[in-house]
Amino acid sequence: MTAVEDGMEHEVAAEDLRAGSVFGRYRALCGVVIDPVALTVPAGVPCRSCAVEVAPGPEPVAADARRSRRAAASWLRGLRARTARRDLTGRMVEPGDVAA
């Protein structure tokens, strides 16, 4: 759900969707209370905090540091792929890029 306040696409849990439908304000997984934009507006840049809540990082494994680093690196690559988007010219835009 894209927020009016910051233009970012936030994740909202099902129970928060039901609760928010009364007043039209929804609590995102990152804790921000948002007002949604119109459905005709394209989705904004995904919120990284919500993406982390949806797919939490791997648990560190103390016995095998190499496996732990690989799991963390893989998770970070996936997070970056989920939160990156392309602008109209096909150029990759970072989520914090305000020029897009």
Residue, then its C-alpha position, 0 to 999 in steps of 0.5 A: m500500500t503506497a502512502v500519501e505521506d512519503g510515497m513509499e510502498h508499505e506492507v500492511a498485515a491482514e488484521d491491520l487492513r481490517a482495523g484500518s478500514v474504519f478510519g482509512r488509516y493503516r499501520a504498516l509493518c514498519g510501524v508507520v501509520i499511513d493514509p493510502v494513495a488512490l488505486t490509480v497511482p502507481a506503486g511507490v518505492p518499497c519500504r526497506s523496513c517493511a521488507v525486512e519485517v516480511a523476510p527477516g534476516p538469517e539467524p547467525v550460526a556461531a559454529d560455521a562463520r562462512r555459512s553464516r556470512r553466505a546466508a547473510a549475503s544471500w539475504l541482503r542480495g534478495l532484500r536489495a532485489r525486492t526493494a529496487r525498481r526501474d524507472l521509465t528509462g529502464r535504469m535501476v533506481e535505489p529506494g532512497d533515490v529522490a530523482a526518480 
